[in-house]
Amino acid sequence: MKKTNSNLIFATVLSLTLGSGGAALHLASQPTLTEAQTKVLNSAIALWTTGTTTILGLLGTKPHD
């Protein structure tokens, strides 16, 4: 894979992970949540967890020329 593609994939995963983490943090700080907000919170936490794992995997791989 080209370096540009790797950078694009990393940037995309990073932005989605940070966005979902921010949403989860915001929702978790609310005093009460509706049922819909609770579902969004659970989805954001799941996406943040998956994204964090993916970032660690991307950082752990050696680039191929």
N, C-alpha and C positions, 0 to 999 in steps of 0.2 A: 504494500500500500504506500502511496506517496505520502510525503511529510505533510502536505497540505490537507489531505484527507484525514490524517491522524489528528491534526490540529483542529479541524472542523468537528470531528466526532468528539474530541475532548471538550471543546468549547460548548457544544450542544449539551452534552451530558452534565457539564458543570453548571450551565445556566438553568437547566431543568431542576437539578438537585438543589441549587441555591433558592430558586423560586418556590419549590415545594417546601423546603425547610423554613423559609420565611412565612409562608402561608400557615404552616403547622404551628409555628411559634406564635403568630398573631392569634390564631383561633384558640390555642391552648391558654392564652392569657386572658381570654374573655371569661367573665363571671358565670354566665350560663350560655348554653348552646342549644339551638333547635336540633331536631332530628336530622335535618338536611346538613346543618353545619357539622354535626358529629360525623356524618358519613364523609364529608369533604375532608375533615381532619384526619380520619383514618386513612383515606386515600393519599393524602399529602404525606403522612408519616411513612406509609408503605413505599411511595415513590422516592422519598428522601433516603430511606434505608437501601433501596435498590440502587439508587444513584451513587450513594457513598461506596457501596460495594463495587460498583462498576468503575468508579474513579480509581479506587485502590488497585483494581485489576489492570486498568490501563496504565497506571504509573509503574506497575510491577513488570510489565512486558518490555522486552528489548525491541527497539525499532529494527525493521527489516529494510535492507537497501534494495 
